[in-house]
């Protein structure tokens, strides 16, 4: 289950950012994943809880934005969202569409934090 190693890396990167942010509590970690990145969402959610245990991120939510696979169709001269990721044909004109524009993402995009000492 490579999702655990990915979750550990997410926790490590987030903890590095916490050093810069100062005295804050992490409420949520926001990530963006595409279907072509090879990550199973439920496995990542479970793995994040395990990886975050005994770290400053313990108890934080992992918020996952799923990005659809989007390709460039040369025949339509447009970006199109694929209905079926494994089938790389434009759903409009059926032209083969090997140029993936989105869908490979695995990105930490934001930390949702609360100031621990708001009165300072």
N, C-alpha and C positions, 0 to 999 in steps of 0.2 A: 504494500500500500504506500505508494510514493506521496500520497496526500499528507502523510505525517511529516515527511521531510519538507514539504512545501509549507505546511503550517508552522513548523519550527522556524523556517526562514522568514515568514511573515511576522512572527513574534519578535525575532531578532531585529529585523528592520524597524518595526514599530518601537521597540525599546530604545534603539539608537536615536530615533526621532524624539523620544520622550526626554532624553538628556538635553536636547536643544530647547524643548518647550518648557522645561522647568517643572514646578510643582502642580501637576494636573492629574486628574483621574481619567482613565480611558473608559468611555462608555461603549464605544463601538469602533470596529475596524472595518473599513469599507474596501472591498475588492471588486474587480471586474474580471469575469472569466468568459471565454468563448468556448464553444463546443469542440473546437479543434485543438485546444490546449491539453486535452487528455486528462482533465481533472473531473472527478466525480463529486458533485456538489455536496451530497450528504456525507460522503467520506471526509471531505475537507471540513465541514461543520463539526463533525465529531472530533477530528484530529486537532482542530484549533483549540477546543476545550482542553484536550490533553496537553498540547504544547504550551498553552497559556497558564497552566497550573503552576503556582508558586512563582509567578512573575508579576510585574506591574500590570499586566493585561488580564490577570485572573478575574473572571466574572464579566469581561467585556463581551459584547455580541459581535459575531462576524456577520456582516451584511454583505451579501453577494448579489451583484448586478450581473445578470446573464446577458451576454452580447450575442445577437444572432449572427450566423455566418452570412457575410455580405461579399459579393463578388462583382467584378467589373465585366459587363457583357459587351464585347466588341461589336456585336451586331446591333444591339439596342443603343450603344454608346451611353450606357447608364449603369449606375450601381444598382444591383438587385439583391434582395434577401432570398436566400435559398430556403425552400420548404423542407428539403431533405439534405442535410449536410453531406452525406457520402456521395450523393449524386450531384456532380458538378456541372449541371446544365442550367441555363437560364430558364426560370419557370415561365417566362413570357414567350420566348421564341425557340427554346430548346437547343440553342447554340452551346457547345462546350465552353465552360468559363473557368479556366485554370487560375486566373488572377484573383486571389483572395485579398480583399480589402480589410475586412474585419472578421474576427472569429477565432483568432489565435491568442487573444489577450489572456494574460495572467498578471494583473497589476494591482498593487496596493495603491488606492487612489486617495484615501483620506482617513484621518483619525478623528473620531468624534470625542471631544474631551470636555471636562468640566474643571474649572479652576478650583483647587482644593481650598484656597484661602481667598474667596472673592472680595473680602473687605480690605485687602492689602492694596 
